[in-house]
Amino acid sequence: MESLRGLAPNLYLNGRDLAMDVGGAYTADRAAALSGVPRSTLQYWARRGYLVPSVSPERTRLWSFPDLMGLRTIYWLRQPKRADGQDIPRTTMKAVRHALAALRMLDLGLFETDHVTVAVTRAGDVVVNDPSVPLHEVGGQLLNPEMIDLILPFRTDEGTFGPNLSRPRDTIRIVPRKLSGSPHVAGTRIETTAIYALHRRGFPTEKIRALYPILSGQALSEAVELEDQLSRNLSRRLAA
């Protein structure tokens, strides 16, 4: 694969400030779990310069929300595909670079609405909120092999499964410039990781609801369900 070194923005400020500018601040584990791209793969891409983490490129690497879409973009564009019984060639690296540059220029205010589509074509063009963007089945099964919505659930050949990057569950949201892009219960600042930590410690649902009385039973169960899905992504031991 041709190197993408130098494509990451030269915005390496402190992580908190840059998280607001570029949206989100995700560790390798979190970026892998949310994007669906295996952790070993995104670390390999970072080392090789294919996609350098935008928030912090060294030591404790931190990926931005646009990086999550970029990871899905590289994976999909460079993965061999078949349609109508014919092999579809991998997209050129020139087109990949074009797509990554466009993703970095997106207005993150788009993600402060409940519904957004960000699609990439096999030619590397990024299409935003276009009604012609085809829907596809949950799991990334395309109805149109020429285009994929980067926000919808994303499944890889390795078996990892990234959630919807805007509405991972009916009651759960991801907003790049809110809570550093952490999944949270809609209309609150309660992160799913906080709920899941209590769940893992053995707190029954009734006790968690007592701690968070504004939350519905559905929100609690969906927070745990989402974090279980993300944990399964990381439990797979995959080669780079």
N, C-alpha and C positions, 0 to 999 in steps of 0.2 A: 504494500500500500504506500502510495506517495505521501511524504510527510506534509502535515498541516502546520508545522511549527511556524510560529509568528502570527497565526490567525487570532489568537486570544487577544482581547482588548488590553491596552496598556493602562489599566485602571487599578493597579494593585495598591489600594489604600488599606487602612485597617479593615478587618473583616466586617465589622458592624456597619460602617459607613457604606462600604461597597455593596453589602447585602441589600441596602435600601436602593442603591443606584441600579444594580443589575437584577435585583429580585432574587431572594433566597440565599441560603448559605448551607450547603449540604455536605456532610462528610462523605467519604467514599462509600461507606455502608449505606447511608441514606440515599445517595444519588443512584447507586445500583438498584436498591430496593424499589425506589419510586420510578425510575426510568424503565426498569425491567432488564436492562443490559447487565450481564453478569459482572460482578465486581472485578474479577481478574481481567476482564476485557477492558473495562474503563480505566483501570490502573495501567494496563499495557498501553492504551491509547494516550494516556497522560505522559507516560515515560517517553514514548516515541514522538510526542508532539502532534499527534493527530487531532486531539481536542484537549487543550491545556485548561485546567480549571480556572474559571474567570475570577473567582473571589480570592483564592489563595493558591498559587501554582506550586508551592514547595512546602516541605515539612508537613504541617497538617493541611493537606489539600482540601479546598472547599469549592464545590461546584455551584453554579447559579441555576436559577429556574430555566433560563434559555439554554443552559448547558444540558439540562435533562432532555429538552426537545432535540438538541444537537446530537446527543448520544443515540436517541432513537433514529434520527435522520441518517447518521453514518451507518448504523446497523442495517436499516432497511435498504438504503441505496446501494450498499456494497454486498448485500446478501444475494446469492444466486436465487432466481425465482423462475417459476414456470406458469404459463397461462395458455389455455387452449391447447395443451399438449406440446407447447414449444418452450424452449429455454429462453429466458429474458436475460440479456447480458447485464453485468454490473454497470451501474452508473459511473461515468468518468469522475476522476478526482477533481477536475475543474468544476463540474456541476456540484459536487459535494461542497467544495469551498464556497461556491456561490450561495448555496442554501444556508450554510453556517453563518455567513456574513449577514444574510437577510434576517435570520433569527435573532442575531445580536442587536439588530436595529428596531425590533418590535417595540411598540408602545405598551408597556406593562399595564397601563390602565385598562387595556382590553380585558384583563383577567379579573377585574373588579366587578364584572357583570356575571350573571349566572350561566350564560351560555356563550361559548366562544369556540370557533373552529380555527385551527392552524394546520394547514395541510402542506405537504411537499410532494411535488411531482417527480417522476423518474428523471426529468431533465434538470432537477435541482431548483425549480421555482417554488417559492413559498406563497401560499394563497391563504388570506385571512378573511374569515366571516363571509365566505362566498356561498350562496345557496346552492350552487352547482356542485359543491364538494360532496362526493358520495358518502353515504353512511356505510359502515361495515359491521359485521357481527362482533360481539364481545369476544376478545381474544385476538383481535387483529386479522381476522379472516376477511380479506378484501372482496368487495363486489366489483371494484375497478382496480386492476393491477397497475394502472398508470399513476395512482395517487393514494396517499395515506394520510388520515387525520392524526397528527402527532399527539393530540390531547386524549383521544379515546384509548381504552385499554390496549395494551401492547404485549403480545406474546412472542417469545423467541424460540428458535429451534432447540435451544438448550433446556427449555422447560420453565424458564422464569416468566413472570407475568406481572408487568407493571400496570397499576390502576389508571383510571381516568385522572388526568393531571389537573383538572378543575373541580370536578364533582366525583371524588372517588367512591362516595356512597351518597344515598339520598340526603342524609343529614350532615355529611362531612364536606368541607371545602378546602381547597388550596388556593391561596391568594399570594402571589410572589412577594408583594411588599407589606404583607401582614405576618407577624410572628416569624419573620425570616423564611417565609414560604412553608412553614410547618403545617401539616394537615390538622384541622381543628373543627370543632362542632360549629355549624353554621350559626351566625348571629352572636357568637361568643368569642372569647379568647382562650378557650379551654382546648389544649392540644390533645390529640389522640394518644400521644406518648405518655402523658400524665395519667390518663385513664388506664392505659395498658399496664403501666407500672403497678398500679394498685391491683389490677386483675392478676398479674403475675405473682404478687405477694399473697394471693389467696383471699383478697377482700371479696365478699359476696356482693352481688349486684345491689341489694338493698342498702348495704353500707356505703357503697360508692355513690348511690343516689342521695343518700343523706349528706354526703360531703358536697355534692353538686346538685342541689335540689332543682335547679332550673333545667336540668337535662332530662329528656324523655328516656324511657327504656330502650326505644329504638336507637337513639343516638349512642347510648352506652354500648349496645350490642354491635352496632356498626363500627364504632371506634375500635373495639376489640377485634372484630372480623378483619378490618383493614390491616391492623398491625400484625395479625396472624399471617395474612397474605404476604406482607413485606418481610416478615421473619422467614417464611418459607423460601423466598427469593434468595436470601443470604445463606440458607442452610445447604444449598447445593454447592458441592465442591467441583468447580469447573476450571479447566485449564485455560490459560490466556489464548 
